[in-house]
């Protein structure tokens, strides 16, 4: 059974930082690219960042220079370091793992709430 479990969300003041983690199980993690997306109320889900198994990264325009994605393949975990947070970063953040080889398969976590407010 594949599971992606996010943690690290919460309430933070504008300008603050948070670190999200997503632990994967039930997959060969190094065969998957991993990433984060977010969805705010009334808005479509958008890409935040992604990282391939060989650590090539991609970021959404709204978070470039503020967020950093990383992964620890030994721990089957992907991280999202979020700095200089803004109220518009408020959303539910979802991690995903997308197969890089063979049939295209994407798994999603259940989401974690991030709220940026004073």
ChimeraX attribute file (.defattr): number of C-alpha atoms within 10 A of each C-alpha:
attribute: neighborCount
match mode: 1-to-1
recipient: residues
	/A:1	5
	/A:2	11
	/A:3	17
	/A:4	23
	/A:5	19
	/A:6	24
	/A:7	15
	/A:8	14
	/A:9	18
	/A:10	14
	/A:11	14
	/A:12	18
	/A:13	14
	/A:14	17
	/A:15	14
	/A:16	14
	/A:17	16
	/A:18	18
	/A:19	16
	/A:20	21
	/A:21	22
	/A:22	26
	/A:23	19
	/A:24	25
	/A:25	14
	/A:26	10
	/A:27	16
	/A:28	11
	/A:29	23
	/A:30	17
	/A:31	16
	/A:32	21
	/A:33	23
	/A:34	31
	/A:35	27
	/A:36	25
	/A:37	19
	/A:38	22
	/A:39	19
	/A:40	16
	/A:41	9
	/A:42	6
	/A:43	9
	/A:44	9
	/A:45	15
	/A:46	14
	/A:47	19
	/A:48	24
	/A:49	23
	/A:50	25
	/A:51	21
	/A:52	20
	/A:53	17
	/A:54	12
	/A:55	14
	/A:56	11
	/A:57	16
	/A:58	16
	/A:59	19
	/A:60	13
	/A:61	10
	/A:62	12
	/A:63	18
	/A:64	12
	/A:65	11
	/A:66	13
	/A:67	20
	/A:68	19
	/A:69	24
	/A:70	20
	/A:71	24
	/A:72	14
	/A:73	14
	/A:74	8
	/A:75	11
	/A:76	17
	/A:77	19
	/A:78	27
	/A:79	23
	/A:80	23
	/A:81	14
	/A:82	20
	/A:83	17
	/A:84	15
	/A:85	22
	/A:86	18
	/A:87	15
	/A:88	12
	/A:89	20
	/A:90	20
	/A:91	21
	/A:92	18
	/A:93	26
	/A:94	25
	/A:95	29
	/A:96	24
	/A:97	26
	/A:98	18
	/A:99	20
	/A:100	16
	/A:101	10
	/A:102	7
	/A:103	7
	/A:104	8
	/A:105	11
	/A:106	13
	/A:107	16
	/A:108	20
	/A:109	19
	/A:110	13
	/A:111	22
	/A:112	21
	/A:113	19
	/A:114	22
	/A:115	20
	/A:116	20
	/A:117	16
	/A:118	9
